[in-house]
Amino acid sequence: MPERCTEHAPVRPTLQPVTVGSASISLPWRSCTAGPATEGGPSIKLDSYKADAPFTVAASTIAVGTAPAFALPPALGACS
């Protein structure tokens, strides 16, 4: 019996869990300011969030959620 070629076998999902030991993703920062606003209005839910604004956030909460190694992107420039 000839050997079965698995190099071009169809892929079938097994729906089994997998363990990923390491991964990374690189996403570019937006480099220029936005153009004209999109048609439409603000979200209804946004209005309810803004009703309680501004509000105080404890300095300790900000400190815990801040990663000093996180590099901020440069300021946005004009789009060409």
N, C-alpha and C positions, 0 to 999 in steps of 0.2 A: 504494500500500500504506500503511495507517495506521501511525503511529509506535508502536513497542512501548513499553508502560508498564513501566519498570524499578523504579518506586517500590514496587510490591508484588510484585516477582518473588520466587520462593522462594529461600531461602538454601541454597547448596550448599557444603559444605566443600571446599576445594581441597587441603588438606594440604600447602600450600607454606609455607616459612619466611617469617616477617615480621620486620621490624626495628622495635622500639619505641624511639622517641627519648626519651621521658619518660613517667613514670608515677608515681602515688602511691596510697596506700591509707591510710585512717584507721580504726583499730580502737579501740573504747572499752576502757578499763581496767575491770576488775572493781571494783565500788565497795563491796561488802559481803562479810562473812565467809561462808564456806560453811555450808550446813546440815548435817544429819546425814550421816554417811558412807554411801556406797553399799554395798550388800551385796556380799560377796565378800572376798577376801584380796589381799595384795600380789602383784605379778608375780613369777614364779619367777626371771626374769632380774634383777629388782631385788635379790633376795637375793644373787646372785653379785656384783653391783656393790657392795653394802653390805659384803660380806666384806672388801674392801680399804679400807674407809673407817675413820677419816679418812686422808687422804693430803695430802702437801705439794704446793702449786703455787707455782712460782717467782714472785716479785713482778714480774719482767720479763714473764712470760706474761700476768699479769693486766693489767699496764699496756698491753701491746700490744692486748689485747682489750677495753679500756675506752674508751668514747666519752664524753668530758667533756660534750658537748652533749646527751647523752641525758637527758631529764628523767624522773626517777622519778615514778611515780604517788603520790598521797597514800595514807596508811595506810587500811586497810579499816575500815569502820564496821559497825554492826549493820544487818542487813537489816530492812526494815519490811514 
